[in-house]
């Protein structure tokens, strides 16, 4: 018994297009949800202001803090 199947090219192309459309819809929906959330918007705006003002840290420092074991309280 073969482990492959044959799919008509037109059907495969439709499947690929539908998958791309769903991905685009998901991204647009996520953007919409973010745009409607004032807490997220404030956080993004603050991060952008800090970045533009040069208030950044080296990636290595960020990576160290990210990998640091957390202590429970």
C-alpha positions as CSV (number, residue, x, y, z in Angstrom):
1,X,0.0,0.0,0.0
2,X,1.4,3.4,-1.0
3,X,2.0,6.2,1.5
4,X,1.1,8.9,-1.0
5,X,-2.0,10.2,-2.6
6,X,-2.6,12.1,-5.7
7,X,-4.5,15.4,-5.4
8,X,-5.6,17.4,-8.4
9,X,-3.5,20.5,-8.9
10,X,-6.5,22.9,-8.9
11,X,-7.8,21.4,-5.6
12,X,-4.3,21.8,-4.0
13,X,-4.1,25.4,-5.3
14,X,-7.5,26.2,-3.8
15,X,-6.4,24.7,-0.5
16,X,-3.3,26.8,-0.4
17,X,-5.2,30.0,-1.2
18,X,-7.8,29.2,1.5
19,X,-5.0,28.5,4.0
20,X,-3.4,31.9,3.2
21,X,-6.8,33.6,3.5
22,X,-7.4,32.1,6.9
23,X,-3.9,33.2,8.0
24,X,-4.6,36.8,6.8
25,X,-8.0,36.8,8.5
26,X,-6.4,35.7,11.8
27,X,-3.7,38.4,11.6
28,X,-6.4,41.1,10.8
29,X,-8.5,39.9,13.7
30,X,-5.6,40.0,16.1
31,X,-4.7,43.5,15.0
32,X,-8.4,44.5,15.6
33,X,-8.4,43.0,19.1
34,X,-5.2,44.8,20.0
35,X,-6.5,48.1,18.6
36,X,-9.6,47.8,20.9
37,X,-7.6,47.1,24.0
38,X,-6.5,50.3,25.8
39,X,-4.2,48.5,28.2
40,X,-2.2,46.9,25.4
41,X,-2.2,50.1,23.4
42,X,-0.7,52.1,26.3
43,X,1.9,49.4,26.8
44,X,2.9,49.4,23.1
45,X,3.0,53.2,23.0
46,X,5.2,53.4,26.1
47,X,7.6,50.7,24.7
48,X,7.8,52.7,21.4
49,X,8.6,55.9,23.2
50,X,11.3,54.2,25.3
51,X,12.8,52.7,22.2
52,X,12.8,56.0,20.3
53,X,14.4,57.7,23.2
54,X,17.2,55.1,23.3
55,X,16.0,53.5,26.5
56,X,17.0,50.0,25.5
57,X,19.2,47.3,26.9
58,X,21.5,44.8,25.2
59,X,20.0,41.6,24.1
60,X,22.4,39.5,26.1
61,X,21.2,41.2,29.3
62,X,17.6,40.5,28.3
63,X,18.4,36.9,27.6
64,X,20.1,36.5,30.9
65,X,17.1,37.9,32.8
66,X,14.7,35.8,30.7
67,X,16.6,32.6,31.6
68,X,17.1,33.4,35.2
69,X,15.2,30.9,37.5
70,X,12.3,32.6,39.2
71,X,12.0,32.5,42.9
72,X,8.6,31.7,44.4
73,X,7.2,34.0,47.0
